[in-house]
Amino acid sequence: MKIGVFDSGVGGMTVLSELRRQFSSAHFVYLGDTANVPYGTKSSAQVKRLSAACGITLRERGVECVVVACNTASSIALEEIREACGSAIPVIGVVEPGVSAALAAMSQYPASSPVLVLATKATVKSGLYGKLLREKHPLVFEQACPLLVPMIEEGWTDHPVLHHTIEEYVGPYRRRHSAGVALLGCTHYPWIQAAVQRALPGWTVVNSAQAIASVLQSSTGLQPATGAAPVDWIFTDPDAIPGFVLPLP
Amino acid sequence: MKIGVFDSGVGGMTVLSELRRQFSSAHFVYLGDTANVPYGTKSSAQVKRLSAACGITLRERGVECVVVACNTASSIALEEIREACGSAIPVIGVVEPGVSAALAAMSQYPASSPVLVLATKATVKSGLYGKLLREKHPLVFEQACPLLVPMIEEGWTDHPVLHHTIEEYVGPYRRRHSAGVALLGCTHYPWIQAAVQRALPGWTVVNSAQAIASVLQSSTGLQPATGAAPVDWIFTDPDAIPGFVLPLP
């Protein structure tokens, strides 16, 4: 079965990595829209237009399911991607699996503990994580962290500047709440999951990749198998300057 | 006289601000390609294509001269912009005025002192600053500083994280050379000129905006006049999430 995985750039590789590991019998097509990265600072109209174009590219490559491994596109443009792909192709975003995973992790904490969503400006501005989480949990914060992706792409994943920046973003929440759930609402952030965890002792840091794998399994009937599935790589600007080469988390 | 000022985003406003102040009798048209910002991580082919499209837009708006207030486009795509604008419209890049300003500042130091160019990855990769400077000065370094633009756009222009990051980028040069010239090779950097100066005591930090104003005057015959010139604003994605609103330096 051919599965499309789409991201604005390279962040979706953290999701791809998990899916390849779990479903080695599948054949993945990874599409990175490197000509237009980043989506996180663009207008909604622009993100919808670009995402729909990527949906068409994946449909033309014959994929039978699309995983939108980009929080910005999942928050803003899921309907447009579904229209572009046609009703025969299930389209799975990262937001709902992330919300489910955060709520599951929340069950070990009292209801007065917060869920803190860390994401790009565009994802926070969409408000979708907050809306879905607040339907099930009373205390939700969304924090835009625009410097984290550039730092990850600089390779500063365990650098004092990174730790200081994370402290600026999450320190105020930790000082008010000794425990809670932090949801990594950007597919780059698994590369710094350890650094976020270090800044939030007593909290649970949730990466949605495993939850996405479960949704993929239930949507397609794919069975887990060990090994490493093949991947076709498509980049809309193949000569874009690679931000970084990092081992996958 | 109608003068086009082009940048990939909002950084060119630091150049525009200087030009407006010096030439209040002119009428400026500022074009920010916010649908495609940043240029600094894109391939050369992509930067050439996008820059040429912006040249056509400015020509159609009737400008009589174009200032390319974007180091990446100036380093990579000046010829393409000149072709798009046609031979009747002078096109002024920021690289050559910056080089002239750096060499002029160098005259107060011994020849063993370095010129250090701070710029985006794409500008450094083009090697143009280094090539032009080395024709006149023996010791030149080019340092890519990919985190500075995101920090400026976050408004962290006097933040401990910014100072720490600048130290990472320029500290090694300061430890080997007690004096020299640092050229701000990105139009965002004038917003943090004071922070760069603080990290390089004994050095001269050069911002090319004044040198660009001199070239504009000699290319067009524009005469300085006091006041503030009018500006028409064009953004290719007018709804792009504004990175920041900062007072102009």
Chai-1 contact restraints between the chains, C-beta under 6 A:
chainA,res_idxA,chainB,res_idxB,connection_type,confidence,min_distance_angstrom,max_distance_angstrom,comment,restraint_id
A,A35,B,Q46,contact,1.0,0.0,6.0,A-B,restraint_1
A,T41,B,I241,contact,1.0,0.0,6.0,A-B,restraint_2
A,K42,B,A240,contact,1.0,0.0,6.0,A-B,restraint_3
A,S43,B,D237,contact,1.0,0.0,6.0,A-B,restraint_4
A,S43,B,D239,contact,1.0,0.0,6.0,A-B,restraint_5
A,S43,B,A240,contact,1.0,0.0,6.0,A-B,restraint_6
A,Q46,B,A35,contact,1.0,0.0,6.0,A-B,restraint_7
A,Q46,B,D237,contact,1.0,0.0,6.0,A-B,restraint_8
A,K121,B,I241,contact,1.0,0.0,6.0,A-B,restraint_9
A,P146,B,E154,contact,1.0,0.0,6.0,A-B,restraint_10
A,L147,B,P150,contact,1.0,0.0,6.0,A-B,restraint_11
A,L147,B,E154,contact,1.0,0.0,6.0,A-B,restraint_12
A,P150,B,L147,contact,1.0,0.0,6.0,A-B,restraint_13
A,P150,B,P150,contact,1.0,0.0,6.0,A-B,restraint_14
A,E154,B,P146,contact,1.0,0.0,6.0,A-B,restraint_15
A,E154,B,L147,contact,1.0,0.0,6.0,A-B,restraint_16
A,V161,B,V161,contact,1.0,0.0,6.0,A-B,restraint_17
A,V161,B,H164,contact,1.0,0.0,6.0,A-B,restraint_18
A,V161,B,T165,contact,1.0,0.0,6.0,A-B,restraint_19
A,H164,B,V161,contact,1.0,0.0,6.0,A-B,restraint_20
A,T165,B,V161,contact,1.0,0.0,6.0,A-B,restraint_21
A,D237,B,S43,contact,1.0,0.0,6.0,A-B,restraint_22
A,D237,B,Q46,contact,1.0,0.0,6.0,A-B,restraint_23
A,D239,B,S43,contact,1.0,0.0,6.0,A-B,restraint_24
A,A240,B,K42,contact,1.0,0.0,6.0,A-B,restraint_25
A,A240,B,S43,contact,1.0,0.0,6.0,A-B,restraint_26
A,I241,B,T41,contact,1.0,0.0,6.0,A-B,restraint_27
A,I241,B,K121,contact,1.0,0.0,6.0,A-B,restraint_28
